[in-house]
Amino acid sequence: MARAGTSMQITAVDPDNNLFCVQQAMPDHLVQKVLSTPWLDLPWQRQEGQTLWSRRRINDAAIPWLDEWNQVCSKLLWPAIEAATGTKIAHYQGTAFWIDEPGFTCSMHTDGEMPGSMQLNWIGTRDLGTAFYWHKHTASLRYQTTFEPNTGYIMINKADATGYRQLMWHAMLNPVPANSFRLTSYSVGFA
């Protein structure tokens, strides 16, 4: 387990040491900014590569505290992730804030050769967390995240000595309820 500041916790979910639960990732002052932002009023576009999904990517320029968020990620979170995972990771490259609309689900998939990511939960019902599977089958559940603000996962697709990356199957199969939305942040910059 690793800590940044006084509260962040990063814990491996199993001995494979490539999937981690992250809790209390961001400091309280940023948590309050995230939770009090009028997300549905901000300009957005469809996420590149996901244009047919009912997912909005909030325009970065519309988030007044994003520079502060980016500083915390690059100066505090990324060093803590390296220490907790024992893995050298690339520089922080940014965060997308996603609003998943009513009815949204995310079918089982891997992220291909992407080295890794961190997805944090912010607004949504408790059953909207991401599930990870050992195989491309729902009966092979490896880990189920609980959807709570300021919690989520870190996934690191480490390459072995031959360059092979063990790809991680994951999904969000519970539909976002009517008259609600699911807000998550998705950060990249792993190697």
C-alpha positions as CSV (number, residue, x, y, z in Angstrom):
1,M,0.0,0.0,0.0
2,A,1.3,3.5,-0.8
3,R,0.2,6.9,0.3
4,A,0.6,10.4,-1.2
5,G,0.0,13.2,1.2
6,T,-2.0,11.8,4.1
7,S,-4.9,9.8,2.6
8,M,-4.4,8.2,-0.8
9,Q,-4.2,4.4,-0.7
10,I,-3.1,2.1,-3.6
11,T,-3.4,-1.6,-3.1
12,A,-2.8,-4.5,-5.4
13,V,-6.1,-6.5,-5.8
14,D,-4.2,-9.8,-6.1
15,P,-0.6,-11.3,-6.5
16,D,-0.4,-10.5,-10.2
17,N,0.5,-6.9,-9.1
18,N,-0.9,-5.3,-12.3
19,L,-4.4,-4.2,-11.1
20,F,-4.7,-1.9,-8.1
21,C,-7.6,-0.4,-6.1
22,V,-7.1,3.3,-5.5
23,Q,-8.9,5.1,-2.7
24,Q,-8.9,8.7,-1.6
25,A,-6.8,9.5,-4.7
26,M,-7.3,13.3,-4.7
27,P,-7.0,15.8,-1.8
28,D,-10.2,16.9,-0.2
29,H,-10.2,20.4,-1.8
30,L,-10.1,18.9,-5.3
31,V,-12.8,16.3,-4.4
32,Q,-15.1,19.2,-3.4
33,K,-14.4,21.0,-6.7
34,V,-15.1,17.8,-8.7
35,L,-18.4,17.1,-6.8
36,S,-19.7,20.7,-7.0
37,T,-19.0,21.3,-10.7
38,P,-22.2,21.7,-12.7
39,W,-21.1,18.9,-15.1
40,L,-24.3,18.8,-17.2
41,D,-23.9,22.5,-18.0
42,L,-20.4,22.2,-19.4
43,P,-19.6,22.0,-23.1
44,W,-18.6,18.6,-24.4
45,Q,-17.9,16.4,-27.4
46,R,-18.0,12.7,-28.1
47,Q,-14.8,10.9,-27.1
48,E,-12.5,10.2,-30.0
49,G,-12.6,6.5,-30.8
50,Q,-15.9,6.2,-28.9
51,T,-18.2,8.5,-31.0
52,L,-21.0,6.0,-31.1
53,W,-21.1,5.6,-27.3
54,S,-23.5,7.6,-25.1
55,R,-20.5,9.2,-23.4
56,R,-19.6,12.8,-23.3
57,R,-16.1,14.1,-22.9
58,I,-16.1,17.4,-21.1
59,N,-14.0,20.1,-22.9
60,D,-10.8,20.6,-20.9
61,A,-11.1,24.4,-21.2
62,A,-14.5,24.3,-19.4
63,I,-13.0,22.9,-16.2
64,P,-11.7,25.9,-14.2
65,W,-9.6,23.8,-11.7
66,L,-8.1,21.4,-14.3
67,D,-4.6,23.0,-14.0
68,E,-4.6,22.3,-10.3
69,W,-5.8,18.7,-10.9
70,N,-3.0,18.2,-13.5
71,Q,-0.4,19.5,-11.0
72,V,-1.6,17.0,-8.3
73,C,-1.5,14.1,-10.7
74,S,2.0,14.9,-12.1
75,K,3.6,15.9,-8.7
76,L,1.9,13.7,-6.2
77,L,-0.1,10.8,-7.8
78,W,2.4,9.6,-10.4
79,P,5.3,9.3,-7.9
80,A,2.9,7.5,-5.5
81,I,1.8,5.1,-8.2
82,E,5.4,4.3,-9.1
83,A,6.2,3.6,-5.5
84,A,3.1,1.5,-4.9
85,T,3.3,-0.6,-8.1
86,G,7.1,-0.9,-8.3
87,T,6.8,0.1,-11.9
88,K,8.5,3.0,-13.7
89,I,5.7,4.9,-15.5
90,A,5.9,7.6,-18.1
91,H,5.0,11.2,-17.5
92,Y,1.4,12.1,-16.7
93,Q,-0.3,12.9,-20.0
94,G,-3.7,14.2,-18.9
95,T,-7.2,13.4,-17.7
96,A,-10.5,13.1,-19.5
97,F,-13.7,13.7,-17.6
98,W,-16.5,11.5,-18.9
99,I,-20.2,11.7,-18.4
100,D,-21.9,8.5,-19.3
101,E,-25.6,9.1,-20.2
102,P,-28.7,7.1,-19.1
103,G,-28.6,3.6,-20.5
104,F,-24.8,3.6,-21.0
105,T,-22.9,0.3,-20.6
106,C,-19.4,-0.6,-21.6
107,S,-19.1,-4.1,-23.0
108,M,-16.2,-6.4,-22.1
109,H,-13.0,-5.4,-23.8
110,T,-9.3,-4.9,-23.2
111,D,-7.4,-1.6,-23.8
112,G,-5.1,-3.3,-26.3
113,E,-1.5,-2.4,-26.0
114,M,-2.1,0.7,-23.9
115,P,0.4,0.5,-21.1
116,G,-2.0,1.5,-18.4
117,S,-4.5,3.9,-17.0
118,M,-6.2,5.2,-13.9
119,Q,-10.0,5.6,-13.8
120,L,-11.6,7.3,-10.8
121,N,-15.3,7.3,-9.9
122,W,-17.1,10.5,-9.0
123,I,-20.9,10.7,-9.5
124,G,-23.1,7.7,-10.0
125,T,-24.9,4.8,-8.2
126,R,-22.9,2.3,-6.3
127,D,-23.3,-0.5,-8.8
128,L,-21.7,1.4,-11.7
129,G,-18.1,0.4,-11.0
130,T,-15.9,-1.4,-13.5
131,A,-15.5,-5.1,-13.3
132,F,-12.3,-7.0,-14.3
133,Y,-12.3,-10.6,-15.6
134,W,-9.6,-13.3,-16.0
135,H,-11.1,-14.2,-19.4
136,K,-13.6,-12.9,-21.9
137,H,-16.5,-14.3,-19.9
138,T,-18.5,-12.8,-17.0
139,A,-18.1,-16.0,-15.0
140,S,-14.4,-15.3,-14.6
141,L,-14.7,-12.3,-12.3
142,R,-11.4,-11.1,-11.0
143,Y,-12.2,-7.8,-9.3
144,Q,-15.3,-5.6,-9.0
145,T,-14.8,-1.9,-8.2
146,T,-17.4,-0.2,-6.0
147,F,-18.5,3.1,-7.4
148,E,-17.7,5.6,-4.7
149,P,-16.4,9.2,-5.1
150,N,-12.6,9.5,-5.3
151,T,-12.0,5.7,-5.7
152,G,-11.3,3.6,-8.7
153,Y,-8.5,1.5,-10.2
154,I,-5.1,1.6,-11.7
155,M,-4.4,-0.9,-14.5
156,I,-0.8,-1.5,-15.6
157,N,-0.3,-3.7,-18.7
158,K,3.3,-4.7,-17.9
159,A,5.2,-6.3,-20.7
160,D,7.2,-9.5,-19.8
161,A,10.7,-10.3,-20.9
162,T,9.5,-11.2,-24.4
163,G,7.4,-8.0,-24.7
164,Y,4.1,-9.7,-24.2
165,R,1.5,-7.8,-22.3
166,Q,-1.2,-9.7,-20.3
167,L,-4.3,-7.8,-21.4
168,M,-7.0,-7.3,-18.9
169,W,-10.6,-7.9,-19.7
170,H,-13.0,-5.4,-18.1
171,A,-16.5,-4.0,-18.5
172,M,-19.3,-1.9,-16.9
173,L,-22.4,-3.9,-17.6
174,N,-25.0,-2.2,-15.4
175,P,-26.8,0.5,-17.3
176,V,-26.7,4.0,-16.1
177,P,-30.2,4.6,-14.6
178,A,-32.7,6.9,-16.3
179,N,-32.6,10.6,-15.2
180,S,-29.0,10.2,-13.9
181,F,-25.4,10.1,-15.2
182,R,-22.1,8.5,-14.3
183,L,-19.1,10.8,-14.0
184,T,-15.6,9.4,-14.1
185,S,-12.1,10.7,-14.7
186,Y,-9.7,8.7,-16.9
187,S,-6.0,9.5,-16.7
188,V,-3.1,8.2,-18.9
189,G,0.6,8.4,-18.9
190,F,1.9,4.9,-18.1
191,A,4.7,2.9,-19.8
